[in-house]
Amino acid sequence: MKVRSFRLTRQLNLILVCALSLFMSLAVLGFLRAQEPTQASPLRWVAMGDFGSGMQAQQKVADRLWETYQHTPYQFMLSLGDNIYPIGNIKKLASDRIETPYAPLWAKGVGFYPVLGNHDVIAGFGPAQMAYFKMPGRYYTFSKGQDPARVEFFALDTNTFHHDRQQQQWLRHALAESHARWKVVYAHHPVYSSGKHGSSKALSETLKPILEAAHVSLYLCGHDHDYERFQPVNHVEYIVSGGGGASLRQFDSPEPGSERRLSKHHFLLLSATAQSLTIEAIGVDGALLDSVILQ
Ligand SMILES: [Zn+2]
């Protein structure tokens, strides 16, 4: 009887030791898992230019923007100008060109951060557009995301930039003060383009040196109704995205450094982490037209 009870106690002890070891192992595993760095989700946004035409193409791009949002949500939209054709009349056309096409995105709180294109200011509707979109000024800056993956945006008015010393000085200072991981400058007019309007000598003399000196990651613009990506010039990536809904145009002979040219309606989907900034051009059928990763 004594021997039997001794065996039982031994078995119980063994079970206890096993259970304790299992519990300790699970606790250690849990602790280690808690120590692993959590992978932060990227900051996502979209960009498009030359869209407020009221044509079917504008609605097609808008539909694809909404479709994309539903499986890959993004936070906001950069408008690269020519928000309303032909003369920027926001008072008359806000509902038709802005509110109706992008209604599902507005409802989700996807805000617009616009710049003014030549069509937006041609008849003096610039201030009315600024008031409508609640723009802090013709040029402004804002920051999104968290360090170490923070992105700082610098919106310009390139209708005047080449002779606007005050704006040039503002950009120099704003860039110098920025400690964001990614600096994205955007405006309506291209520095480089093989499209109908082409490259701008005035901007390559006034804007390009500022972008390079401040190690800007990316310059986005529209104006030419196409998509074009250049090889980085002194570490700055230049992309034209003017395919948001106005009539498409063909290219002239390629400018030096032009890497990808497409005469297609599209928008850009961008995402930033601390390690990389990914830019994808998405067509109206959802096809990935081009992509580039900056590191
Ligand atoms: Zn334009």
Residues whose N, C-alpha, C, O or C-beta is under 5 A from the ligand:
A	BS01	ZN	D82 G117 N118 H223
